[in-house]
């Protein structure tokens, strides 16, 4: 118990440190490569942030329990779209700015997030559906990348590109390792305290995998890099909902309990529509809207807990 607590503290420190370095050097990489900062958040940071849940999901598929990974993905996505944005707005203590370009490029976002729900209504994912999901996700990121290139405050010196890119990747590795041990040690602590398995799955695994994007986004907000913070979370959710689910289906087509779709999946889609609606009102996210998102997540958490007990 004590050893796991120490591991948890050290791992959490690694997450914070990795997020600090990632925020600093992702902005530098964006400028050096003449790519907008929110595109870096959507693509580079988001794809690193999804590694914890990706590893869990693929491992689950290989062990013959892909539904565990699917539940983790959808659960972490609901948390990202509601709880994490709520924490960001509350901690920031100001309105978070949403770029007009971002709103334009994410207008079809909720509909793409809906795809895995539509495909999964029958409680099964086939390889063809997996390929379709991956294609949808890659198309979305291609559009984001195209929209993210253009004039920026680029550095004139090109020799720093390699150095900044390496430091960014190392920061992401630190962040990933920290997140991995944070989740594992937290699960051990929960088990030692005889906490309900339902709560472990929902709060430890699902919420634990959101740590990279949470700490990265909080650091970005403190530096007033709102585009990086918002792009990271939206990009993470899109990758989880399309590419990661698609990869699992391609590895091994699988059946799963339909309630994952009807509860976590539906909450995920509704959260996406709700969040985008809030972002469009005044092109900002306020503290009040953050509390609304927090309330949404609490309703989801209570629903999952009650269903888990039945």
C-alpha positions in Angstrom: 0.0 0.0 0.0 2.7 2.5 1.0 4.9 1.5 -2.0 2.0 2.0 -4.4 1.3 5.4 -2.8 4.9 6.5 -3.4 4.7 5.2 -7.0 1.5 7.2 -7.4 3.1 10.4 -6.2 6.2 10.0 -8.3 4.2 9.0 -11.4 1.9 12.1 -11.0 5.0 14.3 -10.8 6.2 12.8 -14.1 2.9 13.6 -15.7 3.1 17.2 -14.5 6.7 17.6 -15.6 6.1 16.0 -19.0 3.0 18.2 -19.6 5.1 21.3 -18.7 7.8 20.4 -21.3 5.3 19.3 -23.9 3.4 22.6 -23.7 6.6 24.6 -24.1 8.1 22.7 -27.0 4.9 21.9 -28.9 4.4 25.6 -29.4 8.0 25.9 -30.6 7.6 23.0 -33.0 4.4 24.6 -34.3 6.2 27.8 -35.1 9.3 26.3 -36.6 7.3 24.0 -38.9 4.9 26.9 -39.8 1.9 24.9 -38.4 -0.8 26.5 -36.3 -0.7 25.7 -32.6 -4.1 24.2 -32.4 -3.2 21.8 -35.3 -0.3 20.7 -33.1 -2.7 20.2 -30.3 -5.2 18.3 -32.5 -2.6 16.0 -34.0 0.8 15.6 -32.3 -0.2 16.1 -28.7 -3.6 14.2 -29.1 -2.0 11.2 -30.6 0.5 10.9 -27.7 -2.3 11.5 -25.2 -4.3 8.5 -26.4 -1.5 6.1 -25.9 -2.5 5.0 -22.4 -6.1 4.0 -23.4 -4.8 2.6 -26.7 -2.4 0.3 -24.9 -5.2 -0.8 -22.5 -7.6 -1.4 -25.3 -5.3 -3.3 -27.6 -4.1 -5.5 -24.7 -7.8 -6.2 -23.8 -8.5 -7.2 -27.4 -5.5 -9.5 -27.5 -6.6 -11.1 -24.2 -10.1 -11.7 -25.6 -11.9 -9.0 -23.6 -12.2 -6.1 -26.1 -15.4 -4.8 -24.4 -13.2 -3.7 -21.4 -11.1 -1.6 -23.7 -14.2 -0.2 -25.5 -15.8 0.8 -22.2 -12.5 2.5 -21.2 -12.4 4.4 -24.4 -16.0 5.7 -24.3 -15.7 6.4 -20.6 -12.6 8.5 -20.9 -14.1 10.3 -23.9 -17.1 11.4 -21.8 -14.7 12.6 -19.1 -12.6 14.5 -21.7 -15.6 16.3 -23.2 -17.2 17.2 -19.9 -15.1 16.8 -16.7 -11.8 17.8 -18.2 -13.2 20.9 -19.9 -15.0 21.8 -16.6 -11.7 21.6 -14.7 -10.0 23.7 -17.4 -12.6 26.5 -17.2 -12.9 26.5 -13.5 -9.1 26.5 -12.9 -8.5 29.2 -15.6 -10.8 31.7 -13.9 -11.4 33.4 -17.2 -13.1 32.7 -20.6 -11.3 30.2 -22.8 -11.1 31.6 -26.3 -12.2 29.4 -29.2 -10.7 30.2 -32.6 -13.1 30.8 -35.5 -10.9 28.5 -37.7 -11.3 25.7 -35.1 -15.1 26.1 -35.1 -15.2 25.9 -38.9 -13.1 22.7 -38.9 -15.0 20.9 -36.2 -18.5 21.6 -37.5 -18.9 17.9 -38.4 -17.1 16.7 -35.3 -20.1 15.3 -33.4 -21.3 13.4 -36.4 -18.0 11.7 -36.8 -18.0 10.8 -33.1 -21.4 9.3 -33.7 -20.1 6.8 -36.2 -18.9 4.1 -33.7 -22.2 4.4 -32.0 -24.2 3.8 -35.2 -21.9 0.9 -36.2 -22.2 -0.6 -32.7 -25.9 -0.6 -32.2 -26.0 -4.3 -33.0 -23.4 -5.0 -30.3 -20.7 -6.0 -32.8 -17.8 -4.4 -34.7 -16.6 -6.0 -38.0 -13.3 -5.4 -39.7 -15.0 -3.4 -42.5 -16.5 -1.1 -39.8 -13.1 -0.9 -38.2 -11.5 0.2 -41.5 -14.4 2.7 -42.0 -13.8 4.2 -38.6 -10.0 4.5 -39.1 -10.6 6.1 -42.5 -13.0 8.7 -41.0 -10.5 9.6 -38.3 -7.6 9.9 -40.7 -9.7 12.1 -43.0 -10.6 14.4 -40.1 -6.9 14.8 -39.2 -5.9 15.4 -42.8 -8.4 18.3 -43.0 -7.1 19.7 -39.6 -3.5 19.4 -40.9 -4.3 21.2 -44.1 -6.2 24.0 -42.3 -3.3 24.2 -39.8 -0.6 25.1 -42.3 0.0 28.7 -43.2 1.6 31.9 -41.9 2.7 31.9 -38.3 5.3 33.5 -36.1 7.9 31.1 -37.4 11.5 31.1 -36.3 14.0 32.1 -38.9 16.5 29.6 -37.7 15.8 26.1 -39.0 18.6 24.3 -37.0 16.4 24.1 -33.9 13.6 22.0 -35.5 15.3 18.7 -34.7 16.2 19.6 -31.2 12.7 20.9 -30.3 11.0 17.9 -31.9 13.2 15.5 -29.9 12.5 17.3 -26.6 8.8 17.3 -27.4 8.8 13.5 -28.0 10.8 12.9 -24.9 8.3 15.1 -22.9 5.5 13.0 -24.3 7.3 9.8 -23.3 7.7 11.1 -19.7 4.1 12.0 -19.7 3.0 8.6 -21.0 5.2 6.7 -18.5 3.8 8.8 -15.7 0.3 8.2 -16.8 0.9 4.5 -17.0 2.2 4.1 -13.5 -0.4 6.6 -12.1 -3.2 4.4 -13.4 -1.6 1.1 -12.3 -0.7 2.3 -8.8 -4.1 3.9 -8.3 -5.7 0.6 -9.3 -3.6 -1.2 -6.7 -4.5 1.3 -4.0 -8.2 1.0 -4.9 -8.0 -2.8 -4.7 -6.2 -2.6 -1.3 -8.9 -0.3 0.0 -11.6 -2.8 -1.2 -13.2 -0.2 -3.5 -16.0 -1.4 -5.8 -14.7 -2.8 -9.2 -17.3 -0.6 -10.9 -15.7 2.6 -9.4 -12.2 1.3 -10.3 -13.1 0.8 -13.9 -14.9 4.1 -14.2 -12.9 6.4 -12.0 -9.4 4.8 -12.0 -9.0 3.4 -15.5 -11.4 5.8 -17.4 -10.3 8.9 -15.6 -6.7 7.8 -15.2 -6.2 7.7 -19.0 -7.3 11.4 -19.2 -4.3 12.6 -17.1 -2.0 13.4 -20.1 -4.5 15.7 -21.8 -5.7 17.2 -18.4 -2.2 18.3 -17.2 -1.1 19.2 -20.7 -4.2 21.4 -21.2 -3.9 23.0 -17.8 -0.3 24.0 -18.5 -1.3 25.3 -21.9 -4.1 27.5 -20.4 -1.8 29.0 -17.8 0.4 30.1 -20.8 -2.8 31.4 -22.5 -2.4 28.8 -25.3 -6.1 28.0 -25.3 -6.0 26.6 -28.9 -3.5 24.0 -27.8 -5.5 23.0 -24.8 -8.9 22.7 -26.7 -7.3 21.0 -29.7 -5.6 18.4 -27.6 -8.8 17.2 -26.0 -10.9 17.3 -29.1 -8.2 15.5 -31.0 -7.8 12.9 -28.3 -11.6 12.1 -28.3 -11.7 11.9 -32.1 -8.7 9.5 -32.2 -10.2 7.3 -29.5 -13.7 7.2 -31.1 -12.5 6.4 -34.6 -9.0 5.2 -35.1 -8.5 3.3 -31.8 -11.9 1.6 -32.0 -11.1 0.8 -35.6 -7.8 -0.7 -34.8 -9.4 -3.0 -32.1 -12.0 -4.1 -34.6 -9.4 -4.9 -37.2 -7.3 -6.9 -34.8 -10.3 -9.0 -33.8 -13.9 -8.3 -34.8 -15.9 -8.6 -31.5 -19.2 -8.6 -29.8 -19.8 -6.6 -26.7 -22.6 -5.7 -24.2 -25.0 -3.3 -25.9 -25.3 -1.2 -22.7 -21.8 0.2 -23.5 -23.2 1.8 -26.6 -26.5 2.9 -25.0 -25.0 4.4 -21.9 -21.3 5.5 -22.3 -21.6 5.8 -26.1 -24.8 7.9 -26.1 -23.4 10.1 -23.3 -20.3 10.6 -25.4 -22.3 11.8 -28.5 -24.6 14.0 -26.4 -21.5 15.5 -24.7 -19.9 16.3 -28.1 -23.0 18.1 -29.4 -23.4 19.9 -26.0 -19.8 21.0 -25.9 -19.7 22.3 -29.5 -22.9 24.2 -28.8 -21.3 25.9 -25.8 -18.1 26.7 -27.8 -20.1 28.5 -30.5 -21.9 30.8 -28.1 -19.6 33.8 -28.0 -16.7 31.7 -29.2 -15.6 31.2 -25.6 -16.1 28.7 -22.7 -17.0 30.3 -19.4 -16.8 29.1 -15.8 -20.6 28.8 -15.6 -20.5 26.6 -18.7 -17.7 24.6 -17.0 -20.0 23.9 -14.1 -22.7 22.7 -16.5 -20.3 20.3 -18.1 -19.3 19.1 -14.6 -23.0 18.5 -13.8 -23.3 16.5 -17.1 -20.4 14.3 -16.1 -21.8 13.7 -12.6 -25.1 12.5 -14.2 -23.1 10.1 -16.4 -21.0 8.8 -13.4 -24.1 8.2 -11.3 -25.9 6.4 -14.2 -22.9 4.2 -14.8 -22.6 3.4 -11.1 -26.3 2.5 -10.8 -26.2 0.3 -13.9 -23.0 -1.3 -12.7 -24.8 -2.3 -9.5 -27.8 -3.9 -11.3 
